[in-house]
């Protein structure tokens, strides 16, 4: 079983967590001034790289906190987890040769 290192609770089984998609996406400063096409892109268009990728995760069946993780989508290995609002220590390289 895959263990995910919650920055609040420590290592727990993957079944306790839920992925919330791509991390570090800034909401438009004034959503009322954004047209439908840009708003739709903000809501639905996400990167889907093969390799290292920053994602949001929630410890749903634990502390309930959201946090970020660097996960390799090719190997499913978690490289690092860190609290929301922080930046990863590991350099983010999103594509694999």
PDB file as gemmi writes it, atoms N, CA and C in Angstrom:
CRYST1    1.000    1.000    1.000  90.00  90.00  90.00 P 1                      
ATOM      1  N   UNK A   1       0.836  -1.173   0.000  1.00  0.00           N  
ATOM      2  CA  UNK A   1       0.000   0.000   0.000  1.00  0.00           C  
ATOM      3  C   UNK A   1       0.888   1.245   0.000  1.00  0.00           C  
ATOM      4  N   UNK A   2       0.464   2.239  -0.739  1.00  0.00           N  
ATOM      5  CA  UNK A   2       1.177   3.505  -0.821  1.00  0.00           C  
ATOM      6  C   UNK A   2       0.922   4.308   0.448  1.00  0.00           C  
ATOM      7  N   UNK A   3       1.992   4.854   1.026  1.00  0.00           N  
ATOM      8  CA  UNK A   3       1.872   5.733   2.184  1.00  0.00           C  
ATOM      9  C   UNK A   3       2.122   7.166   1.734  1.00  0.00           C  
ATOM     10  N   UNK A   4       1.273   8.075   2.202  1.00  0.00           N  
ATOM     11  CA  UNK A   4       1.413   9.495   1.892  1.00  0.00           C  
ATOM     12  C   UNK A   4       1.761  10.202   3.197  1.00  0.00           C  
ATOM     13  N   UNK A   5       2.770  11.057   3.150  1.00  0.00           N  
ATOM     14  CA  UNK A   5       3.251  11.766   4.334  1.00  0.00           C  
ATOM     15  C   UNK A   5       2.481  13.073   4.513  1.00  0.00           C  
ATOM     16  N   UNK A   6       1.433  13.044   5.330  1.00  0.00           N  
ATOM     17  CA  UNK A   6       0.670  14.247   5.630  1.00  0.00           C  
ATOM     18  C   UNK A   6       1.566  15.176   6.453  1.00  0.00           C  
ATOM     19  N   UNK A   7       1.719  16.463   6.055  1.00  0.00           N  
ATOM     20  CA  UNK A   7       2.581  17.360   6.820  1.00  0.00           C  
ATOM     21  C   UNK A   7       2.051  17.648   8.231  1.00  0.00           C  
ATOM     22  N   UNK A   8       0.807  17.269   8.513  1.00  0.00           N  
ATOM     23  CA  UNK A   8       0.204  17.509   9.821  1.00  0.00           C  
ATOM     24  C   UNK A   8       0.182  16.246  10.686  1.00  0.00           C  
ATOM     25  N   UNK A   9      -0.017  15.071  10.059  1.00  0.00           N  
ATOM     26  CA  UNK A   9      -0.223  13.823  10.808  1.00  0.00           C  
ATOM     27  C   UNK A   9       0.874  12.780  10.625  1.00  0.00           C  
ATOM     28  N   UNK A  10       1.707  12.936   9.619  1.00  0.00           N  
ATOM     29  CA  UNK A  10       2.711  11.919   9.323  1.00  0.00           C  
ATOM     30  C   UNK A  10       2.216  10.946   8.264  1.00  0.00           C  
ATOM     31  N   UNK A  11       2.931   9.837   8.112  1.00  0.00           N  
ATOM     32  CA  UNK A  11       2.622   8.867   7.058  1.00  0.00           C  
ATOM     33  C   UNK A  11       1.355   8.085   7.384  1.00  0.00           C  
ATOM     34  N   UNK A  12       0.472   8.046   6.352  1.00  0.00           N  
ATOM     35  CA  UNK A  12      -0.798   7.341   6.480  1.00  0.00           C  
ATOM     36  C   UNK A  12      -1.091   6.622   5.157  1.00  0.00           C  
ATOM     37  N   UNK A  13      -1.969   5.602   5.161  1.00  0.00           N  
ATOM     38  CA  UNK A  13      -2.318   4.875   3.938  1.00  0.00           C  
ATOM     39  C   UNK A  13      -3.035   5.792   2.928  1.00  0.00           C  
ATOM     40  N   UNK A  14      -2.796   5.533   1.671  1.00  0.00           N  
ATOM     41  CA  UNK A  14      -3.360   6.363   0.598  1.00  0.00           C  
ATOM     42  C   UNK A  14      -4.883   6.428   0.618  1.00  0.00           C  
ATOM     43  N   UNK A  15      -5.549   5.424   1.148  1.00  0.00           N  
ATOM     44  CA  UNK A  15      -7.017   5.415   1.165  1.00  0.00           C  
ATOM     45  C   UNK A  15      -7.599   6.525   2.039  1.00  0.00           C  
ATOM     46  N   UNK A  16      -6.784   7.154   2.874  1.00  0.00           N  
ATOM     47  CA  UNK A  16      -7.249   8.251   3.731  1.00  0.00           C  
ATOM     48  C   UNK A  16      -7.257   9.596   3.005  1.00  0.00           C  
ATOM     49  N   UNK A  17      -6.728   9.647   1.779  1.00  0.00           N  
ATOM     50  CA  UNK A  17      -6.514  10.910   1.090  1.00  0.00           C  
ATOM     51  C   UNK A  17      -7.357  11.039  -0.175  1.00  0.00           C  
ATOM     52  N   UNK A  18      -7.542  12.288  -0.586  1.00  0.00           N  
ATOM     53  CA  UNK A  18      -8.249  12.596  -1.827  1.00  0.00           C  
ATOM     54  C   UNK A  18      -7.448  13.648  -2.585  1.00  0.00           C  
ATOM     55  N   UNK A  19      -7.209  13.407  -3.865  1.00  0.00           N  
ATOM     56  CA  UNK A  19      -6.470  14.367  -4.690  1.00  0.00           C  
ATOM     57  C   UNK A  19      -7.407  15.474  -5.149  1.00  0.00           C  
ATOM     58  N   UNK A  20      -6.939  16.714  -5.049  1.00  0.00           N  
ATOM     59  CA  UNK A  20      -7.745  17.873  -5.428  1.00  0.00           C  
ATOM     60  C   UNK A  20      -7.266  18.548  -6.692  1.00  0.00           C  
ATOM     61  N   UNK A  21      -6.398  17.895  -7.454  1.00  0.00           N  
ATOM     62  CA  UNK A  21      -5.944  18.457  -8.727  1.00  0.00           C  
ATOM     63  C   UNK A  21      -4.660  19.250  -8.615  1.00  0.00           C  
ATOM     64  N   UNK A  22      -4.388  20.003  -9.646  1.00  0.00           N  
ATOM     65  CA  UNK A  22      -3.143  20.757  -9.773  1.00  0.00           C  
ATOM     66  C   UNK A  22      -3.024  21.825  -8.679  1.00  0.00           C  
ATOM     67  N   UNK A  23      -1.828  21.970  -8.147  1.00  0.00           N  
ATOM     68  CA  UNK A  23      -1.568  22.962  -7.093  1.00  0.00           C  
ATOM     69  C   UNK A  23      -1.053  24.268  -7.693  1.00  0.00           C  
ATOM     70  N   UNK A  24      -1.055  25.297  -6.879  1.00  0.00           N  
ATOM     71  CA  UNK A  24      -0.474  26.613  -7.206  1.00  0.00           C  
ATOM     72  C   UNK A  24      -1.183  27.305  -8.369  1.00  0.00           C  
ATOM     73  N   UNK A  25      -2.501  27.191  -8.425  1.00  0.00           N  
ATOM     74  CA  UNK A  25      -3.276  27.883  -9.453  1.00  0.00           C  
ATOM     75  C   UNK A  25      -3.926  29.095  -8.798  1.00  0.00           C  
ATOM     76  N   UNK A  26      -3.581  30.271  -9.299  1.00  0.00           N  
ATOM     77  CA  UNK A  26      -4.092  31.517  -8.717  1.00  0.00           C  
ATOM     78  C   UNK A  26      -5.471  31.843  -9.293  1.00  0.00           C  
ATOM     79  N   UNK A  27      -6.397  32.147  -8.421  1.00  0.00           N  
ATOM     80  CA  UNK A  27      -7.739  32.575  -8.822  1.00  0.00           C  
ATOM     81  C   UNK A  27      -7.633  33.985  -9.410  1.00  0.00           C  
ATOM     82  N   UNK A  28      -8.387  34.304 -10.451  1.00  0.00           N  
ATOM     83  CA  UNK A  28      -8.351  35.670 -11.000  1.00  0.00           C  
ATOM     84  C   UNK A  28      -8.652  36.695  -9.900  1.00  0.00           C  
ATOM     85  N   UNK A  29      -7.919  37.805  -9.896  1.00  0.00           N  
ATOM     86  CA  UNK A  29      -8.056  38.829  -8.857  1.00  0.00           C  
ATOM     87  C   UNK A  29      -9.482  39.392  -8.805  1.00  0.00           C  
ATOM     88  N   UNK A  30     -10.079  39.605  -9.966  1.00  0.00           N  
ATOM     89  CA  UNK A  30     -11.439  40.142 -10.021  1.00  0.00           C  
ATOM     90  C   UNK A  30     -12.265  39.270 -10.964  1.00  0.00           C  
ATOM     91  N   UNK A  31     -12.846  38.191 -10.462  1.00  0.00           N  
ATOM     92  CA  UNK A  31     -13.579  37.258 -11.320  1.00  0.00           C  
ATOM     93  C   UNK A  31     -14.711  37.903 -12.119  1.00  0.00           C  
ATOM     94  N   UNK A  32     -15.304  38.968 -11.614  1.00  0.00           N  
ATOM     95  CA  UNK A  32     -16.406  39.634 -12.319  1.00  0.00           C  
ATOM     96  C   UNK A  32     -15.930  40.278 -13.623  1.00  0.00           C  
ATOM     97  N   UNK A  33     -14.646  40.557 -13.726  1.00  0.00           N  
ATOM     98  CA  UNK A  33     -14.097  41.202 -14.918  1.00  0.00           C  
ATOM     99  C   UNK A  33     -13.539  40.205 -15.935  1.00  0.00           C  
ATOM    100  N   UNK A  34     -13.638  38.927 -15.643  1.00  0.00           N  
ATOM    101  CA  UNK A  34     -13.091  37.884 -16.517  1.00  0.00           C  
ATOM    102  C   UNK A  34     -14.198  37.366 -17.420  1.00  0.00           C  
ATOM    103  N   UNK A  35     -13.905  37.241 -18.728  1.00  0.00           N  
ATOM    104  CA  UNK A  35     -14.928  36.731 -19.644  1.00  0.00           C  
ATOM    105  C   UNK A  35     -15.095  35.214 -19.478  1.00  0.00           C  
ATOM    106  N   UNK A  36     -16.135  34.681 -20.092  1.00  0.00           N  
ATOM    107  CA  UNK A  36     -16.480  33.270 -19.918  1.00  0.00           C  
ATOM    108  C   UNK A  36     -15.369  32.328 -20.363  1.00  0.00           C  
ATOM    109  N   UNK A  37     -14.690  32.647 -21.451  1.00  0.00           N  
ATOM    110  CA  UNK A  37     -13.639  31.768 -21.959  1.00  0.00           C  
ATOM    111  C   UNK A  37     -12.475  31.682 -20.972  1.00  0.00           C  
ATOM    112  N   UNK A  38     -12.063  32.812 -20.425  1.00  0.00           N  
ATOM    113  CA  UNK A  38     -10.956  32.818 -19.468  1.00  0.00           C  
ATOM    114  C   UNK A  38     -11.380  32.138 -18.165  1.00  0.00           C  
ATOM    115  N   UNK A  39     -12.604  32.381 -17.731  1.00  0.00           N  
ATOM    116  CA  UNK A  39     -13.098  31.736 -16.510  1.00  0.00           C  
ATOM    117  C   UNK A  39     -13.174  30.217 -16.693  1.00  0.00           C  
ATOM    118  N   UNK A  40     -13.666  29.775 -17.841  1.00  0.00           N  
ATOM    119  CA  UNK A  40     -13.736  28.336 -18.123  1.00  0.00           C  
ATOM    120  C   UNK A  40     -12.336  27.723 -18.144  1.00  0.00           C  
ATOM    121  N   UNK A  41     -11.375  28.413 -18.733  1.00  0.00           N  
ATOM    122  CA  UNK A  41      -9.996  27.907 -18.753  1.00  0.00           C  
ATOM    123  C   UNK A  41      -9.456  27.791 -17.329  1.00  0.00           C  
ATOM    124  N   UNK A  42      -9.733  28.802 -16.502  1.00  0.00           N  
ATOM    125  CA  UNK A  42      -9.272  28.756 -15.104  1.00  0.00           C  
ATOM    126  C   UNK A  42      -9.879  27.562 -14.367  1.00  0.00           C  
ATOM    127  N   UNK A  43     -11.136  27.278 -14.587  1.00  0.00           N  
ATOM    128  CA  UNK A  43     -11.816  26.207 -13.869  1.00  0.00           C  
ATOM    129  C   UNK A  43     -11.473  24.811 -14.367  1.00  0.00           C  
ATOM    130  N   UNK A  44     -11.285  24.654 -15.676  1.00  0.00           N  
ATOM    131  CA  UNK A  44     -11.233  23.307 -16.235  1.00  0.00           C  
ATOM    132  C   UNK A  44      -9.920  22.888 -16.891  1.00  0.00           C  
ATOM    133  N   UNK A  45      -9.097  23.818 -17.338  1.00  0.00           N  
ATOM    134  CA  UNK A  45      -7.884  23.446 -18.071  1.00  0.00           C  
ATOM    135  C   UNK A  45      -6.738  23.264 -17.084  1.00  0.00           C  
ATOM    136  N   UNK A  46      -6.176  22.083 -17.061  1.00  0.00           N  
ATOM    137  CA  UNK A  46      -5.069  21.767 -16.167  1.00  0.00           C  
ATOM    138  C   UNK A  46      -3.971  21.055 -16.935  1.00  0.00           C  
ATOM    139  N   UNK A  47      -2.762  21.143 -16.408  1.00  0.00           N  
ATOM    140  CA  UNK A  47      -1.636  20.415 -16.989  1.00  0.00           C  
ATOM    141  C   UNK A  47      -1.821  18.937 -16.664  1.00  0.00           C  
ATOM    142  N   UNK A  48      -1.281  18.091 -17.492  1.00  0.00           N  
ATOM    143  CA  UNK A  48      -1.317  16.654 -17.252  1.00  0.00           C  
ATOM    144  C   UNK A  48       0.032  16.070 -17.666  1.00  0.00           C  
ATOM    145  N   UNK A  49       1.094  16.467 -16.940  1.00  0.00           N  
ATOM    146  CA  UNK A  49       2.440  16.069 -17.374  1.00  0.00           C  
ATOM    147  C   UNK A  49       2.769  14.621 -17.029  1.00  0.00           C  
ATOM    148  N   UNK A  50       3.717  14.110 -17.743  1.00  0.00           N  
ATOM    149  CA  UNK A  50       4.313  12.829 -17.388  1.00  0.00           C  
ATOM    150  C   UNK A  50       5.597  13.187 -16.650  1.00  0.00           C  
ATOM    151  N   UNK A  51       5.607  12.943 -15.371  1.00  0.00           N  
ATOM    152  CA  UNK A  51       6.762  13.302 -14.557  1.00  0.00           C  
ATOM    153  C   UNK A  51       6.335  14.049 -13.314  1.00  0.00           C  
ATOM    154  N   UNK A  52       7.216  14.879 -12.801  1.00  0.00           N  
ATOM    155  CA  UNK A  52       6.982  15.577 -11.549  1.00  0.00           C  
ATOM    156  C   UNK A  52       5.917  16.651 -11.702  1.00  0.00           C  
ATOM    157  N   UNK A  53       4.972  16.664 -10.757  1.00  0.00           N  
ATOM    158  CA  UNK A  53       3.804  17.529 -10.863  1.00  0.00           C  
ATOM    159  C   UNK A  53       3.368  17.944  -9.457  1.00  0.00           C  
ATOM    160  N   UNK A  54       3.016  19.222  -9.272  1.00  0.00           N  
ATOM    161  CA  UNK A  54       2.527  19.711  -7.976  1.00  0.00           C  
ATOM    162  C   UNK A  54       1.009  19.537  -7.921  1.00  0.00           C  
ATOM    163  N   UNK A  55       0.542  18.888  -6.857  1.00  0.00           N  
ATOM    164  CA  UNK A  55      -0.886  18.605  -6.703  1.00  0.00           C  
ATOM    165  C   UNK A  55      -1.352  19.015  -5.312  1.00  0.00           C  
ATOM    166  N   UNK A  56      -2.670  19.270  -5.200  1.00  0.00           N  
ATOM    167  CA  UNK A  56      -3.309  19.527  -3.902  1.00  0.00           C  
ATOM    168  C   UNK A  56      -3.902  18.206  -3.414  1.00  0.00           C  
ATOM    169  N   UNK A  57      -3.730  17.931  -2.137  1.00  0.00           N  
ATOM    170  CA  UNK A  57      -4.280  16.723  -1.537  1.00  0.00           C  
ATOM    171  C   UNK A  57      -4.974  17.090  -0.232  1.00  0.00           C  
ATOM    172  N   UNK A  58      -5.975  16.301   0.137  1.00  0.00           N  
ATOM    173  CA  UNK A  58      -6.671  16.503   1.405  1.00  0.00           C  
ATOM    174  C   UNK A  58      -6.637  15.205   2.195  1.00  0.00           C  
ATOM    175  N   UNK A  59      -6.287  15.320   3.453  1.00  0.00           N  
ATOM    176  CA  UNK A  59      -6.303  14.159   4.346  1.00  0.00           C  
ATOM    177  C   UNK A  59      -7.739  13.983   4.831  1.00  0.00           C  
ATOM    178  N   UNK A  60      -8.554  13.470   3.949  1.00  0.00           N  
ATOM    179  CA  UNK A  60      -9.991  13.395   4.131  1.00  0.00           C  
ATOM    180  C   UNK A  60     -10.397  12.580   5.360  1.00  0.00           C  
ATOM    181  N   UNK A  61      -9.790  11.422   5.543  1.00  0.00           N  
ATOM    182  CA  UNK A  61     -10.148  10.540   6.662  1.00  0.00           C  
ATOM    183  C   UNK A  61      -9.098  10.637   7.761  1.00  0.00           C  
ATOM    184  N   UNK A  62      -8.664  11.854   8.020  1.00  0.00           N  
ATOM    185  CA  UNK A  62      -7.678  12.121   9.069  1.00  0.00           C  
ATOM    186  C   UNK A  62      -7.921  13.512   9.602  1.00  0.00           C  
ATOM    187  N   UNK A  63      -6.937  14.386   9.469  1.00  0.00           N  
ATOM    188  CA  UNK A  63      -7.047  15.741  10.019  1.00  0.00           C  
ATOM    189  C   UNK A  63      -7.934  16.657   9.181  1.00  0.00           C  
ATOM    190  N   UNK A  64      -8.231  16.272   7.938  1.00  0.00           N  
ATOM    191  CA  UNK A  64      -9.091  17.083   7.077  1.00  0.00           C  
ATOM    192  C   UNK A  64      -8.380  18.249   6.414  1.00  0.00           C  
ATOM    193  N   UNK A  65      -7.082  18.394   6.640  1.00  0.00           N  
ATOM    194  CA  UNK A  65      -6.329  19.524   6.108  1.00  0.00           C  
ATOM    195  C   UNK A  65      -5.945  19.318   4.634  1.00  0.00           C  
ATOM    196  N   UNK A  66      -5.894  20.435   3.898  1.00  0.00           N  
ATOM    197  CA  UNK A  66      -5.368  20.446   2.535  1.00  0.00           C  
ATOM    198  C   UNK A  66      -3.867  20.683   2.612  1.00  0.00           C  
ATOM    199  N   UNK A  67      -3.130  20.048   1.711  1.00  0.00           N  
ATOM    200  CA  UNK A  67      -1.696  20.275   1.599  1.00  0.00           C  
ATOM    201  C   UNK A  67      -1.293  20.037   0.156  1.00  0.00           C  
ATOM    202  N   UNK A  68      -0.068  20.348  -0.170  1.00  0.00           N  
ATOM    203  CA  UNK A  68       0.447  20.163  -1.532  1.00  0.00           C  
ATOM    204  C   UNK A  68       1.450  19.016  -1.542  1.00  0.00           C  
ATOM    205  N   UNK A  69       1.599  18.414  -2.693  1.00  0.00           N  
ATOM    206  CA  UNK A  69       2.554  17.321  -2.849  1.00  0.00           C  
ATOM    207  C   UNK A  69       3.191  17.394  -4.222  1.00  0.00           C  
ATOM    208  N   UNK A  70       4.458  17.035  -4.284  1.00  0.00           N  
ATOM    209  CA  UNK A  70       5.117  16.808  -5.571  1.00  0.00           C  
ATOM    210  C   UNK A  70       5.062  15.315  -5.797  1.00  0.00           C  
ATOM    211  N   UNK A  71       4.411  14.919  -6.889  1.00  0.00           N  
ATOM    212  CA  UNK A  71       4.254  13.499  -7.197  1.00  0.00           C  
ATOM    213  C   UNK A  71       4.708  13.249  -8.622  1.00  0.00           C  
ATOM    214  N   UNK A  72       5.435  12.173  -8.812  1.00  0.00           N  
ATOM    215  CA  UNK A  72       5.852  11.766 -10.142  1.00  0.00           C  
ATOM    216  C   UNK A  72       4.712  10.950 -10.747  1.00  0.00           C  
ATOM    217  N   UNK A  73       4.086  11.481 -11.781  1.00  0.00           N  
ATOM    218  CA  UNK A  73       2.930  10.801 -12.379  1.00  0.00           C  
ATOM    219  C   UNK A  73       3.331   9.547 -13.156  1.00  0.00           C  
ATOM    220  N   UNK A  74       4.609   9.408 -13.449  1.00  0.00           N  
ATOM    221  CA  UNK A  74       5.100   8.226 -14.165  1.00  0.00           C  
ATOM    222  C   UNK A  74       5.270   7.044 -13.211  1.00  0.00           C  
ATOM    223  N   UNK A  75       5.824   7.305 -12.028  1.00  0.00           N  
ATOM    224  CA  UNK A  75       6.100   6.231 -11.069  1.00  0.00           C  
ATOM    225  C   UNK A  75       5.104   6.205  -9.910  1.00  0.00           C  
ATOM    226  N   UNK A  76       4.282   7.245  -9.768  1.00  0.00           N  
ATOM    227  CA  UNK A  76       3.327   7.433  -8.671  1.00  0.00           C  
ATOM    228  C   UNK A  76       4.043   7.638  -7.335  1.00  0.00           C  
ATOM    229  N   UNK A  77       5.314   8.011  -7.379  1.00  0.00           N  
ATOM    230  CA  UNK A  77       6.105   8.251  -6.164  1.00  0.00           C  
ATOM    231  C   UNK A  77       5.911   9.681  -5.693  1.00  0.00           C  
ATOM    232  N   UNK A  78       5.659   9.841  -4.394  1.00  0.00           N  
ATOM    233  CA  UNK A  78       5.578  11.159  -3.785  1.00  0.00           C  
ATOM    234  C   UNK A  78       6.990  11.601  -3.429  1.00  0.00           C  
ATOM    235  N   UNK A  79       7.426  12.701  -4.002  1.00  0.00           N  
ATOM    236  CA  UNK A  79       8.770  13.220  -3.762  1.00  0.00           C  
ATOM    237  C   UNK A  79       8.795  14.069  -2.501  1.00  0.00           C  
ATOM    238  N   UNK A  80       7.723  14.850  -2.292  1.00  0.00           N  
ATOM    239  CA  UNK A  80       7.673  15.779  -1.164  1.00  0.00           C  
ATOM    240  C   UNK A  80       6.223  16.175  -0.900  1.00  0.00           C  
ATOM    241  N   UNK A  81       5.902  16.397   0.364  1.00  0.00           N  
ATOM    242  CA  UNK A  81       4.623  17.002   0.730  1.00  0.00           C  
ATOM    243  C   UNK A  81       4.933  18.248   1.555  1.00  0.00           C  
ATOM    244  N   UNK A  82       4.069  19.246   1.451  1.00  0.00           N  
ATOM    245  CA  UNK A  82       4.297  20.510   2.156  1.00  0.00           C  
ATOM    246  C   UNK A  82       2.967  21.218   2.351  1.00  0.00           C  
ATOM    247  N   UNK A  83       2.919  22.079   3.360  1.00  0.00           N  
ATOM    248  CA  UNK A  83       1.674  22.767   3.708  1.00  0.00           C  
ATOM    249  C   UNK A  83       1.256  23.744   2.616  1.00  0.00           C  
ATOM    250  N   UNK A  84      -0.046  23.951   2.476  1.00  0.00           N  
ATOM    251  CA  UNK A  84      -0.580  24.923   1.518  1.00  0.00           C  
ATOM    252  C   UNK A  84      -0.024  26.299   1.864  1.00  0.00           C  
ATOM    253  N   UNK A  85       0.316  27.063   0.845  1.00  0.00           N  
ATOM    254  CA  UNK A  85       0.898  28.380   1.046  1.00  0.00           C  
ATOM    255  C   UNK A  85       2.418  28.367   1.046  1.00  0.00           C  
ATOM    256  N   UNK A  86       3.005  27.183   1.190  1.00  0.00           N  
ATOM    257  CA  UNK A  86       4.456  27.049   1.138  1.00  0.00           C  
ATOM    258  C   UNK A  86       4.890  26.637  -0.268  1.00  0.00           C  
ATOM    259  N   UNK A  87       6.168  26.733  -0.529  1.00  0.00           N  
ATOM    260  CA  UNK A  87       6.738  26.288  -1.789  1.00  0.00           C  
ATOM    261  C   UNK A  87       7.541  25.011  -1.538  1.00  0.00           C  
ATOM    262  N   UNK A  88       7.636  24.135  -2.529  1.00  0.00           N  
ATOM    263  CA  UNK A  88       8.411  22.897  -2.328  1.00  0.00           C  
ATOM    264  C   UNK A  88       9.903  23.188  -2.218  1.00  0.00           C  
ATOM    265  N   UNK A  89      10.601  22.337  -1.483  1.00  0.00           N  
ATOM    266  CA  UNK A  89      12.064  22.448  -1.391  1.00  0.00           C  
ATOM    267  C   UNK A  89      12.720  21.862  -2.635  1.00  0.00           C  
ATOM    268  N   UNK A  90      12.091  20.846  -3.196  1.00  0.00           N  
ATOM    269  CA  UNK A  90      12.606  20.157  -4.390  1.00  0.00           C  
ATOM    270  C   UNK A  90      12.299  21.006  -5.620  1.00  0.00           C  
ATOM    271  N   UNK A  91      13.263  21.150  -6.536  1.00  0.00           N  
ATOM    272  CA  UNK A  91      12.965  21.910  -7.771  1.00  0.00           C  
ATOM    273  C   UNK A  91      11.926  21.176  -8.613  1.00  0.00           C  
ATOM    274  N   UNK A  92      10.941  21.920  -9.085  1.00  0.00           N  
ATOM    275  CA  UNK A  92       9.847  21.333  -9.852  1.00  0.00           C  
ATOM    276  C   UNK A  92      10.220  21.295 -11.326  1.00  0.00           C  
ATOM    277  N   UNK A  93      10.356  20.084 -11.851  1.00  0.00           N  
ATOM    278  CA  UNK A  93      10.599  19.876 -13.269  1.00  0.00           C  
ATOM    279  C   UNK A  93       9.439  19.031 -13.761  1.00  0.00           C  
ATOM    280  N   UNK A  94       8.571  19.607 -14.580  1.00  0.00           N  
ATOM    281  CA  UNK A  94       7.304  18.945 -14.889  1.00  0.00           C  
ATOM    282  C   UNK A  94       7.314  17.982 -16.065  1.00  0.00           C  
ATOM    283  N   UNK A  95       8.380  17.902 -16.801  1.00  0.00           N  
ATOM    284  CA  UNK A  95       8.365  16.958 -17.917  1.00  0.00           C  
ATOM    285  C   UNK A  95       9.541  16.027 -17.839  1.00  0.00           C  
ATOM    286  N   UNK A  96       9.356  14.851 -18.368  1.00  0.00           N  
ATOM    287  CA  UNK A  96      10.386  13.813 -18.360  1.00  0.00           C  
ATOM    288  C   UNK A  96      10.794  13.578 -19.815  1.00  0.00           C  
ATOM    289  N   UNK A  97      12.072  13.441 -20.035  1.00  0.00           N  
ATOM    290  CA  UNK A  97      12.586  13.218 -21.401  1.00  0.00           C  
ATOM    291  C   UNK A  97      12.220  11.852 -21.917  1.00  0.00           C  
TER     292      UNK A  97                                                      
END                                                                             
